[in-house]
């Protein structure tokens, strides 16, 4: 059974995933890192040259491939849940954990980052986070087997919580 981490950027998926994989002796697979490797470009470059649809298609291909593997810790990109086929593929052999955080926490964690392009293009940083969370929350809720708030909790506490649930 895979452990799949979903949630908006800055909720702790990558950090939790690294420690969780280390503790379990499992391979960590980041869907975003796989996309970058496959396209041989950064995510902002992919989106600028090819567009979001192309990026999402690569993401779907990777989610489908991961459905055939077992005993992984999978760190998904924040928008992986936007396509139901991704969620279905990840659920085939996965237990899905939705990591959440407040807008304030997310803002502190990701401000100044350049790994991902703007999702709305025109909003302020905080407005974009609020808008995208509003849009995605129903999809995160529908996909999640478990919900874990990451605000004011250490990485060790979060990993211990996940381990207790698996």
N, C-alpha and C positions, 0 to 999 in steps of 0.2 A: 504494500500500500504506500502510495506517495503522500507526502505532506505538501500541500499547495498553499502558498501565501498570496492573498489578494489584498488590494487596498490602494488608496490614492498614494501618489508619490509623497515621500516624507513620513510615512506611517511606521517605518522600521522594517519593511520586508527584507531588504538586502542584509541589514545588520543581524536581524533575528535569524534569517536563513543561514548565514555563515556559521553562527554559533550552534544552531540546531543541527546542521549537517555534521559539524565537527563532533558534537556530543554523541550523535548516533552513528558516526562512522559512515555516513552516506555521502553520495555525490550531491553537490548543490548545482542546480541548473537555473540560470537567469534567462528568462525569455528575451529580455532586452539585449543581454550580452550575446546571445545566439543570433539575434537579428543583426547586430553590428558585425559579428564575425562573418555571417553569410553574405551580407551586402558589402563588406569591406569598406564601410563608411560609418561615421557617427550618426546617431539618430537625427540630430538637426540637419545634417547633410542629406540623409535619406528623404526626410520630409520636404526639404527645400527643393530637391531635384525631382523626386518621384511623387510626392504628395502623401497624405495620411492614408489613403486607400491602399496604396502599395505597401506601406508600413504594416497596416492591419492585415493584409494578405500574407505577408511574411510571418507575422505573429500567429495567424491561424494555422499556417503550415507547421510551425514549430509545436503548437499546442497539440495538433493531431499526431505528430511524431512522438511526443512525450506520453501520449495515451498508451503507447505500446511498451513503455518502460515501467519498471517497478523499483521501489525502495529509493526514490529520489526525494530531495527537498527542492521544490520548485518555487522560485521567486518570480512572480509574473509582473509584467508592466501594469501600470494602473488602469489601462483601458482594455486589458485582455477580456474583461467580462462584458464588453460591449457587444460581442458576438456570441449568441447562444451556443453555436457549434464549439466555440473554445471552452465554454463552461462544461458542456456535455463531454468533451474529450478529456478534460482535466478530472472530471468526476468519475470517469470509467475506472481508474485505479487510484483515485485520490480522495483525501479528506481535506476539505477546503476551509482554511482559517482566514477570516476577514480581519485584518489589522486596521484599527481606526485611530484617529487622533483629532483633536479640535483644530479649527482653522488657525487659531493662534499658534498651536504647537507645530502644525505643518509649515506655517509661514516662517517660524524660527528655524526649522530644520532645513528648508530648501531655499531660503533666500540667498541669492548670489550664485546659485547653481546654474550651470550652462549645459547640463547633460540632455535636457529635453527642451524642445521648442514650445512656445506658447500654444495653448490649446484653443484659445479664443481669438488671439491676435490683437484685440482692441481694448480689453479690460485692464484695470489695474491688477497688480499681482494678487492682492487679497480678494478682489471681486472675482477674478478668474477662479481661484480656489473655491470660493463659496458657490459660484455658478456650476462648476464642474461637479462638485460634491452633490449638489442638489439633483443634478441630472443623473449621476451614476449610483446614488444610494440605493434606489430600488433594485438595480442590477446586482450590486454587491450583496444586498440582503437576500435576494433570490438564490444566489450562488452559494452562499456561506453555509457550512455545516456548523461552524463556531464563530463567534464574534469576540474579539479581544481588543479592549481599549489600551493604547500604548502610552497615553499621557502619564507622566509622573511615575513610570515604572522602569526599572532597570532592564537591560537586555536579559540578564540572568533570570529575573522574575518572569519575563515574557516567555522565555524558552521553557522554564519549569512549568508554566501554565499549559503550554502546548503539549509537553511531554506527559503531563497528568491526564490530558484528554485523549491521547493516543494510546 
